[in-house]
């Protein structure tokens, strides 16, 4: 009897911990949505003065600089312990535990470590793709429309789940039709804007959806800070390759417009860490659906910063996107409730 009570208490505690982590992750993604909504208008405003390639490199350098304390720990631990790895332990201290708990490295040269660097490389390439597409696209299309297009990320994630995980949900399909219908209306209203800009933004959205889809599987395996460092390090390297000639020519302009650059760098660092942290305990489709609140924040910030507003077609189109994503979100909530009921029945048995 006492054993059963302990088991019930343990299950209850596990469920409470799961709920707490889940609500933490939901809160983190709402913060991500606000920050993401601010990026298109701030980027569009900054491009008026600074070359887009320089903006890309500088935002990554600033973001990576914020992780310097952890980078130092990472390098020092890597170098000092690598020389003594053959011993396995120093005294009574297990080296693998030190590495895993402090810097996210499990065993130097191990399969787990190779996977960590591989995942960081893949995420860094996709991150560079997001910001490259956004920076080029926002030069020719309005910032508020860019934000609403990013609301399609949830649909992209659902498509990836259908292709790779064979999950077909009719309500998600209906949401996709509404969302793409809404985006078509928005394109129609802004027909004077070059199509190429929208295509660049859609490419950025595809990269964003792929990151969310991948992180659902890999985030629980890695330390968020370590993976963020590797991800930003890869993106910074790629950006520097294309930006070095521009940086030297724009030093005076950069010095005069450092505030928006600093903001973009800080936001990039915050989003990078928050997304990895949140997806340790939140499914990708639910995270993407929470992120659909981004267009609302983006439209507000675009109006305040750039004075942009929608006409009637844009309003209807953005409304259809929001309805579609809300429909998909309701479906996600129903699925979660069904899973909870199934877990409860299994515990009773």
PLY file of the C-alpha trace (Angstrom):
ply
format ascii 1.0
element vertex 349
property float x
property float y
property float z
element edge 348
property int vertex1
property int vertex2
end_header
0.00 0.00 0.00
2.79 2.39 0.97
4.63 1.49 -2.21
1.55 2.33 -4.31
1.18 5.69 -2.57
4.82 6.54 -3.32
4.32 5.57 -6.95
1.20 7.77 -7.21
3.05 10.65 -5.57
5.98 10.23 -7.94
3.70 10.20 -11.00
1.92 13.30 -9.74
5.22 15.10 -9.24
6.42 14.12 -12.71
3.19 15.43 -14.25
3.51 18.72 -12.33
7.12 19.10 -13.47
6.07 18.40 -17.06
3.30 21.01 -16.86
5.68 23.58 -15.33
8.30 23.03 -18.04
5.63 23.18 -20.73
4.26 26.52 -19.49
7.82 27.82 -19.22
8.33 26.88 -22.87
5.05 28.49 -23.93
6.05 31.71 -22.15
9.46 31.59 -23.82
7.86 31.28 -27.26
5.55 34.22 -26.68
8.67 36.28 -25.90
10.23 34.90 -29.10
7.13 36.00 -31.05
7.39 39.57 -29.75
11.10 39.73 -30.56
10.61 38.20 -34.02
7.87 40.72 -34.76
10.31 43.55 -34.12
13.03 42.25 -36.46
11.50 43.09 -39.92
10.76 46.79 -39.17
14.10 47.35 -37.38
15.96 45.57 -40.21
14.14 47.61 -42.86
14.94 50.84 -41.03
18.64 49.87 -40.60
19.02 48.94 -44.29
18.33 52.57 -45.18
21.79 53.40 -43.80
23.91 50.23 -43.68
24.67 47.60 -46.31
22.60 44.41 -45.75
25.69 42.18 -45.77
27.30 44.28 -43.05
24.11 44.11 -40.99
24.14 40.31 -41.17
27.74 40.00 -40.00
27.48 42.60 -37.23
24.29 41.19 -35.70
25.93 37.76 -35.47
29.17 39.17 -34.02
27.22 41.05 -31.35
25.05 38.00 -30.60
28.09 35.73 -30.31
29.89 38.27 -28.11
27.09 37.97 -25.53
28.09 34.31 -25.08
31.78 35.11 -24.42
31.73 33.96 -20.75
30.39 30.54 -21.80
32.72 30.36 -24.82
35.67 30.86 -22.45
34.47 28.04 -20.19
33.91 25.84 -23.22
37.44 26.35 -24.59
39.22 26.12 -21.21
37.39 22.95 -20.22
37.98 21.42 -23.63
41.74 22.09 -23.58
42.46 21.27 -19.94
40.51 18.04 -19.81
41.45 16.77 -23.26
45.05 16.32 -22.09
43.91 14.14 -19.18
41.14 12.21 -20.90
43.17 8.98 -20.88
43.00 8.97 -17.07
39.19 8.98 -17.15
39.04 10.63 -13.73
41.02 13.09 -11.62
40.84 11.84 -8.05
37.19 11.15 -7.38
35.87 13.62 -9.98
34.30 12.18 -13.09
35.47 14.24 -16.08
32.52 13.34 -18.28
30.11 14.69 -15.65
32.06 17.97 -15.38
31.93 18.44 -19.12
28.28 17.50 -19.44
27.09 19.73 -16.58
29.31 22.77 -17.14
29.86 23.17 -20.85
27.60 20.67 -22.56
30.41 18.41 -23.80
30.10 14.77 -22.79
33.27 12.99 -23.97
35.89 14.56 -26.20
35.94 12.78 -29.53
32.86 10.74 -28.64
29.89 10.08 -30.92
27.72 12.38 -28.77
30.22 15.20 -29.21
30.36 14.69 -32.99
26.56 14.86 -33.09
26.62 18.11 -31.10
29.00 19.79 -33.58
27.06 18.40 -36.54
23.75 19.71 -35.18
25.30 23.12 -34.45
26.62 23.30 -38.02
23.24 22.43 -39.55
21.38 24.93 -37.35
23.95 27.63 -38.12
23.54 27.20 -41.89
19.74 27.36 -41.57
19.98 30.40 -39.26
22.12 32.19 -41.85
19.49 31.28 -44.46
16.70 32.81 -42.35
18.42 36.16 -41.85
19.81 36.33 -45.39
16.34 35.79 -46.87
14.74 38.24 -44.47
17.37 40.95 -44.98
17.19 40.76 -48.78
13.41 40.34 -48.93
12.55 43.22 -46.60
14.33 45.63 -48.96
11.51 45.30 -51.50
8.41 44.38 -49.45
6.84 46.06 -46.45
7.87 45.02 -42.95
4.32 44.31 -41.74
3.64 42.03 -44.71
6.91 40.24 -43.98
5.72 39.60 -40.41
2.42 38.16 -41.61
4.19 35.92 -44.09
6.22 34.53 -41.20
2.87 33.50 -39.71
2.95 30.76 -42.36
5.76 29.05 -40.43
3.21 26.87 -38.61
1.89 25.62 -41.93
5.39 24.83 -43.17
6.05 22.83 -39.98
2.80 20.91 -40.50
3.83 20.09 -44.08
7.19 18.78 -42.85
5.42 16.60 -40.28
3.14 15.24 -43.00
6.09 14.40 -45.27
8.55 13.02 -42.72
6.38 11.83 -39.84
3.30 10.83 -41.85
0.98 12.91 -39.68
-2.04 14.09 -41.68
-4.51 16.26 -39.77
-7.54 17.49 -41.79
-7.88 20.61 -39.69
-4.25 21.51 -40.42
-4.95 21.07 -44.14
-7.92 23.46 -43.88
-5.74 25.92 -41.96
-3.14 25.76 -44.74
-5.75 26.65 -47.38
-6.92 29.66 -45.33
-3.37 30.82 -44.64
-2.19 30.57 -48.24
-5.41 32.23 -49.41
-4.70 35.08 -47.02
-1.12 35.44 -48.24
-2.38 35.55 -51.85
-4.64 38.49 -50.99
-1.69 40.26 -49.38
0.40 39.71 -52.52
-2.47 41.06 -54.63
-2.69 44.25 -52.57
1.06 44.84 -52.81
1.27 43.91 -56.50
3.67 46.83 -57.09
6.26 45.12 -54.88
8.67 42.78 -56.74
7.82 39.10 -56.37
11.48 38.27 -55.75
11.33 39.92 -52.32
8.45 37.69 -51.25
10.28 34.62 -52.55
13.32 35.47 -50.42
11.08 35.80 -47.36
9.37 32.49 -48.13
12.83 30.89 -48.30
13.59 32.33 -44.86
10.29 30.92 -43.54
11.19 27.47 -44.91
14.52 27.62 -43.03
12.75 28.73 -39.83
10.23 25.87 -40.06
13.04 23.38 -40.68
14.87 24.59 -37.56
11.76 24.15 -35.39
11.14 20.71 -36.90
14.74 19.58 -36.29
15.01 21.08 -32.81
12.03 19.08 -31.56
14.26 16.00 -31.90
17.72 17.35 -31.07
17.11 20.03 -28.40
16.56 17.52 -25.54
19.99 15.98 -26.28
22.07 19.17 -25.99
22.87 22.01 -23.61
21.05 25.15 -24.92
24.01 27.49 -24.39
26.55 25.21 -26.08
24.29 24.55 -29.06
23.56 28.30 -29.33
27.31 29.07 -29.44
27.94 26.53 -32.21
24.89 27.71 -34.14
25.85 31.40 -33.96
29.52 30.61 -34.64
28.61 28.87 -37.90
26.26 31.70 -38.97
28.91 34.33 -38.11
31.54 32.54 -40.21
29.23 32.38 -43.24
28.23 36.04 -42.87
31.86 37.21 -42.60
32.70 35.57 -45.93
30.28 37.86 -47.76
30.57 40.96 -45.55
34.30 41.65 -45.11
34.58 44.04 -48.11
31.50 45.98 -46.98
32.52 46.38 -43.32
35.67 48.34 -44.12
33.74 50.82 -46.30
30.95 51.45 -43.80
32.72 52.07 -40.49
31.51 55.67 -40.18
27.89 54.77 -41.00
28.00 51.82 -38.61
29.30 54.04 -35.80
26.43 56.48 -36.38
23.76 53.73 -36.36
25.03 51.35 -33.68
21.81 51.32 -31.61
19.63 49.32 -34.06
22.59 47.00 -34.75
23.02 46.39 -31.03
19.30 45.69 -30.74
19.37 43.17 -33.62
22.39 41.42 -32.09
20.85 41.14 -28.62
17.54 39.92 -30.05
19.34 37.34 -32.21
21.17 35.96 -29.17
17.99 35.87 -27.06
15.91 34.13 -29.75
18.67 31.58 -30.45
18.79 30.49 -26.80
15.05 30.74 -26.07
14.02 28.56 -29.03
16.45 25.77 -28.08
15.42 26.01 -24.42
11.69 25.91 -25.22
11.85 23.01 -27.66
13.33 20.76 -24.99
9.76 20.24 -23.74
7.47 21.66 -26.45
6.48 20.00 -29.78
7.56 21.86 -32.92
4.01 22.25 -34.27
2.78 23.77 -30.99
5.78 26.11 -30.85
5.18 27.21 -34.44
1.52 27.87 -33.70
2.38 30.03 -30.68
4.78 31.88 -32.96
1.86 32.82 -35.22
1.17 35.69 -32.83
4.29 37.30 -34.34
2.37 39.08 -37.18
0.25 40.96 -34.64
3.33 42.30 -32.84
5.07 42.89 -36.17
2.18 44.96 -37.53
2.08 47.11 -34.38
5.85 47.71 -34.37
5.90 48.36 -38.15
3.23 51.02 -37.71
5.09 52.66 -34.80
8.56 52.55 -36.42
7.80 52.92 -40.15
4.19 54.14 -40.28
3.15 51.12 -42.39
-0.50 50.06 -42.55
-2.70 47.63 -44.52
-5.42 48.33 -47.05
-8.65 46.32 -47.03
-7.17 43.37 -48.97
-4.20 43.22 -46.60
-6.52 43.28 -43.58
-8.66 40.45 -44.99
-5.59 38.45 -45.97
-3.93 38.83 -42.57
-7.23 37.91 -40.94
-7.40 34.68 -42.96
-3.84 33.80 -41.92
-4.71 34.34 -38.25
-7.93 32.30 -38.58
-6.03 29.47 -40.25
-3.30 29.38 -37.64
-5.84 29.64 -34.80
-7.70 26.68 -36.30
-4.45 24.72 -36.33
-3.71 25.77 -32.75
-7.09 24.50 -31.56
-6.27 21.19 -33.17
-2.95 21.10 -31.30
-4.74 21.77 -28.00
-7.19 18.93 -28.67
-4.32 16.55 -29.42
-2.59 17.51 -26.17
-5.78 16.89 -24.18
-6.17 13.47 -25.80
-2.57 12.59 -24.92
-3.15 13.60 -21.28
-6.25 11.41 -21.10
-4.29 8.49 -22.56
-1.47 8.97 -20.02
-4.02 9.07 -17.17
-5.67 5.84 -18.34
-2.27 4.11 -18.58
-1.42 5.21 -15.04
-4.72 3.88 -13.72
-4.08 0.52 -15.36
0 1
1 2
2 3
3 4
4 5
5 6
6 7
7 8
8 9
9 10
10 11
11 12
12 13
13 14
14 15
15 16
16 17
17 18
18 19
19 20
20 21
21 22
22 23
23 24
24 25
25 26
26 27
27 28
28 29
29 30
30 31
31 32
32 33
33 34
34 35
35 36
36 37
37 38
38 39
39 40
40 41
41 42
42 43
43 44
44 45
45 46
46 47
47 48
48 49
49 50
50 51
51 52
52 53
53 54
54 55
55 56
56 57
57 58
58 59
59 60
60 61
61 62
62 63
63 64
64 65
65 66
66 67
67 68
68 69
69 70
70 71
71 72
72 73
73 74
74 75
75 76
76 77
77 78
78 79
79 80
80 81
81 82
82 83
83 84
84 85
85 86
86 87
87 88
88 89
89 90
90 91
91 92
92 93
93 94
94 95
95 96
96 97
97 98
98 99
99 100
100 101
101 102
102 103
103 104
104 105
105 106
106 107
107 108
108 109
109 110
110 111
111 112
112 113
113 114
114 115
115 116
116 117
117 118
118 119
119 120
120 121
121 122
122 123
123 124
124 125
125 126
126 127
127 128
128 129
129 130
130 131
131 132
132 133
133 134
134 135
135 136
136 137
137 138
138 139
139 140
140 141
141 142
142 143
143 144
144 145
145 146
146 147
147 148
148 149
149 150
150 151
151 152
152 153
153 154
154 155
155 156
156 157
157 158
158 159
159 160
160 161
161 162
162 163
163 164
164 165
165 166
166 167
167 168
168 169
169 170
170 171
171 172
172 173
173 174
174 175
175 176
176 177
177 178
178 179
179 180
180 181
181 182
182 183
183 184
184 185
185 186
186 187
187 188
188 189
189 190
190 191
191 192
192 193
193 194
194 195
195 196
196 197
197 198
198 199
199 200
200 201
201 202
202 203
203 204
204 205
205 206
206 207
207 208
208 209
209 210
210 211
211 212
212 213
213 214
214 215
215 216
216 217
217 218
218 219
219 220
220 221
221 222
222 223
223 224
224 225
225 226
226 227
227 228
228 229
229 230
230 231
231 232
232 233
233 234
234 235
235 236
236 237
237 238
238 239
239 240
240 241
241 242
242 243
243 244
244 245
245 246
246 247
247 248
248 249
249 250
250 251
251 252
252 253
253 254
254 255
255 256
256 257
257 258
258 259
259 260
260 261
261 262
262 263
263 264
264 265
265 266
266 267
267 268
268 269
269 270
270 271
271 272
272 273
273 274
274 275
275 276
276 277
277 278
278 279
279 280
280 281
281 282
282 283
283 284
284 285
285 286
286 287
287 288
288 289
289 290
290 291
291 292
292 293
293 294
294 295
295 296
296 297
297 298
298 299
299 300
300 301
301 302
302 303
303 304
304 305
305 306
306 307
307 308
308 309
309 310
310 311
311 312
312 313
313 314
314 315
315 316
316 317
317 318
318 319
319 320
320 321
321 322
322 323
323 324
324 325
325 326
326 327
327 328
328 329
329 330
330 331
331 332
332 333
333 334
334 335
335 336
336 337
337 338
338 339
339 340
340 341
341 342
342 343
343 344
344 345
345 346
346 347
347 348
